[in-house]
Amino acid sequence: MVTKFFIQLRILPRWIIILLDVIIVGFSTFLGYLLRFNFEFSDLGEFNFSLGVLINMSACLVALLTTKSYAGIVRYTGMHDGFRVLVTLVATHVISSLANVGYYAYYGSNLFPYSVILISFLASFVFLLQYRLLIKNVFSYYRSPRKADKMRVAIFGAGQLGMITKQVLDNSVEPNYRVVAFVEDDLSKVGKVINGTQIYDGVTDLKLILNSLDIKELIIAATSLSLDRKNEVVDSCLALNIRVRTIPEVDDWVKGELSLNQIKQVNIEDLLGRESIELNNIQVLDQLKGKRVCITGAAGSIGSELVRQVSLFNPELLILIDQAESALYEVEREMTSSERDAKFKFYVADVTNQKRIREIFCENSPEIIFHAAAYKHVPMMERNPSEAVLCNIIGTRNIANLAVEFGVEKFVMVSTDKAVNPTNVMGCSKRIAEIYVRALNKKLRQEGANKTSFVTTRFGNVLGSNGSVIPFFQKQISEGGPVTVTHPEITRYFMTITEACQLVLEAGAMGKGGEIFIFDMGQSIKIVDLAKKMIRLSGLELDKDIEIVFTGLRQGEKLYEELLASKENTVPTHHDKIMIAKVFEYDFDQINDNLDQLKKLSLASADRYKIVALMKAIVPEYKSMSSEYQILDKELTQRVG
């Protein structure tokens, strides 16, 4: 019966805590009288015993309602709660002392001697803390499962964050966890004990420790842990079928406090992201503050993140353009519901419609343009080359030409590593867009009319973007598989959306015109290894619970991506993760004529082979792979031969 009561009672009502606190203070005052007068009430003399107790209890009620020391959850009582109780009691007995002085001034006698106030203060402090700890222990006893039934948990990190994590687990409403060890890389802490829990060496042999202690779950509570070390720890746990969770960054704690439901399972993005980069905020702020900034493709993965980041640099106006109405509406809802000071205008428009874009520019006179609008899915563009030409190439030319017409200060184009030695229509379309933008910048500079600086940024896959491999794998795993990978040896570079956009802003700020900035993408990753790790992170066993199936390369897909062509090299910048590619120069008039031909063919819905053949003529290094257009490469080779 008692056990059932405590299991069902989640939180002790506040009115009960207030009542108990007031009664305990009254009892402590009564005890103070007893001790002061050696349990002889006949010696009270001038002192008004009953009124004194009532005054102290009333003072306690006032202090409680003021300091709200009753507001804490009793079973979570800690040092902070003890301090609040102390403040309440100080306030209580200061009020009682003032009442005593007033009573003496009016009646010429005291309510109680000041020694009673001192005894009452000390006794109240002891009793109030003790009953809170008693309730905490009773709750813990009746609600806690047996030790044998609790999950054995180790916490990686024996610092302050580790201590907070342990406290959260110990004080959880359903205490099903038993923290049996801290694991620490700092050898100076190894062997010590914190609150009865020993600290073990995480450097020498992590697997041995976890296995010998029969750990079922490891919680990473060291947010400063390097990415390489985090991967090592996770790999050690996965090899032993140990679940791995992590706490969020301190800035992400709800109301500054960590809770159990914030401790999340480690996901693949946590292991693929890289060390945080240092953004030159002053340089970026100088470029964006007080400016009218236009972002095309504003509803896409990259575009929407650019919106979020640019809005933090106090632009005068953000002009957001996208053809996807529903997605743009979601961005509008997010921005208008946020507390950003920036002003926004949202336009449903297609970059291929130059007349419509000109109207938007006439209305808003943008000063900075981030051009992120593009079709990006390789197989889709392989089947629809005319659309790749119209959006990725002609759309870019439209925006670039309008940038010159309206005297835009800077045009920043978002490109892709697939533009390097392209093997598909999408990559080639982005390469041709790069060529046009750079040739236009050169032409303007030669004519002395280069008010607009044209800058291109080139990087690889971004984590979590629409249609990327990670959400695709997550969906397949959640459905029980199989997980499909195109080829056992296929590799890709990965970067977080946040980092990619930070580097776009940085490169845009440092660009003088004509540069193609490439980003340090880190190490390339085998996609099959990525799939295997995601399966293990989901608590499943490969080939037992779920399998990987190789489906063959898709049209236009290549085994590995490059950031530079074989004849290109780089020039360093002041940012160690941004370099400038030295690329072949193209004649503007020639490339402009080529684009006119491509546009004509695409609008006429001509034979897609003719469109792709012209693209190959413009970009000779474009060699189709796993594609129907490989026949064009053979014909060209035979013709040259």
Secondary structure, 3 states (H helix, E strand, C coil): CHHHHHHHCCCCCHHHHHHHHHHHHHHHHHHHHHHHCCCCHHHCCCCCHHHHHHHHHHHHHHHHHHHCCCCCCHHHCCHHHHHHHHHHHHHHHHHHHHHHHHHHHHHCCCCCCHHHHHHHHHHHHHHHHHHHHHHHHHHHHHHCCCHHHCEEEEEECCCHHHHHHHHHHHCCCCCCEEEEEEEECCCCCCCCEECCEEEEECCCCHHHHHHHCCCCEEEECCCCCCHHHHHHHHHHHHHCCCEEEECCCHHHCECCECCHHHCEECCHHHHHCCCCCCCCHHHHHHHHCCCEEEEECCCCHHHHHHHHHHHHHCCCEEEEEECCHHHHHHHHHHHHHCCCCCCEEEEECCCCCHHHHHHHHHHHCCCEEEECCCCCCHHHHHHCHHHHHHHHHHHHHHHHHHHHHCCCCEEEEEEEHHHCCCCCHHHHHHHHHHHHHHHHHHHHHHHCCCCCEEEEEEECEEECCCCCHHHHHHHHHHCCCCEEECCCCCEECEEEHHHHHHHHHHHHHHCCCCCEEEECCCCCEEHHHHHHHHHHHCCCCECCCECEEECCCCCCCCCCCCCCCCCCEEEECCCCCEEEEECCCCCHHHHHHHHHHHHHHHHCCCCHHHHHHHHHHHCCCCCCCCCCCHHHHHHHHHHHC
